């Protein structure tokens, strides 16, 4: 008959391992024994929780991946120490992705924290090589997360198009501001918002979204026109046209 697992065995093994590492450090054979001990302890603890996933305990993914990532973080050599934050956040993100992938219908909510943590992990990686694009990477990554939420159920989760489009637009804004001025890049911002509501109107079949898409699109075109010398003329013509439209509409209604 198989004996029931006793956690005291793990505790005993860890104590023996810790004592051995401490002795090796005292005798001069090893340095940073404490890091090896705690790194190994967290890693083993994480693997112990991850083993529970085999029996269907999906909740074990959270402590499992988190503890394993923490153990890897502690055991990292100094040469790649700057990657520690990305590994730790990526490990936590992995737990949410596992929870979603094991039940895509009922646990779709895990996409949002999983995507946000993944974007933050990529931000840490990118800051070492592409610092000027770090804002675009994190905002674009979170925006992509909401687009994934929309794709899981387009009929019910059409609302995810709005934060997805806004965050993606802000990601583009961080790059546009570097290339152009703050005022000129406002044109890109309004065009991005216009495209967002246009997607809502077309994909989600929300007719009301055509109106904000039209207004924001006009503002975006006027903003882009400021890159040229015709901005003042376009603003003047637009105001005259809109004012004339209101006057004609007033007299047309009264005549009817």
RATA-V374988 format. One record per residue. N is the residue number from 1. PSI is psi in radians with two decimals (NA if undefined). Layout:
[[N PSI] [N PSI]]
This chain:
[[1 2.29] [2 2.33] [3 2.63] [4 2.48] [5 2.31] [6 2.08] [7 -0.29] [8 -0.42] [9 -0.77] [10 -0.75] [11 -0.74] [12 -0.75] [13 -0.72] [14 -0.67] [15 -0.74] [16 -0.76] [17 -0.75] [18 -0.72] [19 -0.71] [20 -0.71] [21 -0.71] [22 -0.70] [23 -0.72] [24 -0.64] [25 -0.68] [26 -0.63] [27 -0.04] [28 0.17] [29 -0.24] [30 2.53] [31 2.69] [32 0.81] [33 -0.58] [34 -0.69] [35 -0.73] [36 -0.69] [37 -0.94] [38 -0.64] [39 -0.80] [40 -0.65] [41 -0.81] [42 -0.67] [43 -0.76] [44 -0.68] [45 -0.72] [46 -0.74] [47 -0.58] [48 -0.75] [49 -0.69] [50 -0.48] [51 -0.40] [52 -0.32] [53 -0.48] [54 -0.43] [55 0.22] [56 0.14] [57 1.44] [58 -0.48] [59 -0.42] [60 -0.22] [61 -0.59] [62 -1.01] [63 -0.53] [64 -0.99] [65 -0.60] [66 -0.83] [67 -0.69] [68 -0.75] [69 -0.67] [70 -0.69] [71 -0.77] [72 -0.67] [73 -0.76] [74 -0.62] [75 -0.09] [76 2.40] [77 2.77] [78 -0.45] [79 -0.52] [80 0.51] [81 -0.47] [82 -0.24] [83 -0.06] [84 -0.80] [85 -0.69] [86 -0.69] [87 -0.74] [88 -0.86] [89 -0.64] [90 -0.62] [91 -0.75] [92 -0.70] [93 -0.67] [94 -0.59] [95 -0.72] [96 -0.68] [97 -0.65] [98 -0.76] [99 -0.73] [100 -0.82] [101 -0.41] [102 -0.20] [103 1.47] [104 -0.36] [105 -0.88] [106 -0.36] [107 0.67] [108 -0.43] [109 -0.43] [110 -0.27] [111 -0.68] [112 -1.00] [113 -0.59] [114 -0.76] [115 -0.72] [116 -0.80] [117 -0.62] [118 -0.74] [119 -0.71] [120 -0.64] [121 -0.75] [122 -0.55] [123 -0.74] [124 -0.71] [125 -0.74] [126 -0.51] [127 -0.39] [128 -0.40] [129 -0.65] [130 1.13] [131 -0.60] [132 -0.33] [133 0.20] [134 -0.71] [135 -0.73] [136 -0.64] [137 -0.81] [138 -0.74] [139 -0.73] [140 -0.65] [141 -0.73] [142 -0.67] [143 -0.75] [144 -0.58] [145 -0.77] [146 -0.55] [147 -0.62] [148 -0.69] [149 -0.74] [150 -0.74] [151 -0.40] [152 -0.51] [153 1.44] [154 -0.59] [155 -0.73] [156 -0.57] [157 0.69] [158 -0.47] [159 -0.44] [160 -0.30] [161 -0.58] [162 -0.99] [163 -0.57] [164 -0.79] [165 -0.71] [166 -0.80] [167 -0.65] [168 -0.65] [169 -0.76] [170 -0.61] [171 -0.76] [172 -0.55] [173 -0.66] [174 -0.54] [175 -0.70] [176 -0.61] [177 -0.56] [178 -0.61] [179 -0.65] [180 -3.03] [181 2.98] [182 -0.69] [183 -0.76] [184 -0.68] [185 -0.27] [186 -0.51] [187 -0.72] [188 -0.64] [189 -0.85] [190 -0.64] [191 -0.65] [192 -0.73] [193 -0.67] [194 -0.75] [195 -0.62] [196 -0.87] [197 -0.51] [198 -0.67] [199 -0.70] [200 -0.74] [201 -0.73] [202 -0.89] [203 -0.73] [204 -0.08] [205 0.72] [206 1.75] [207 -0.52] [208 -0.43] [209 -0.27] [210 -0.59] [211 -0.93] [212 -0.53] [213 -0.72] [214 -0.85] [215 -0.82] [216 -0.59] [217 -0.74] [218 -0.76] [219 -0.63] [220 -0.74] [221 -0.72] [222 -0.64] [223 -0.71] [224 -0.53] [225 -0.38] [226 -0.22] [227 -0.31] [228 -3.04] [229 0.12] [230 0.18] [231 -0.81] [232 -0.66] [233 -0.75] [234 -0.75] [235 -0.77] [236 -0.81] [237 -0.69] [238 -0.74] [239 -0.73] [240 -0.75] [241 -0.76] [242 -0.73] [243 -0.72] [244 -0.64] [245 -0.74] [246 -0.71] [247 -0.80] [248 -0.70] [249 -0.68] [250 -0.86] [251 -0.57] [252 -0.72] [253 -0.73] [254 -0.58] [255 -0.56] [256 NA]]
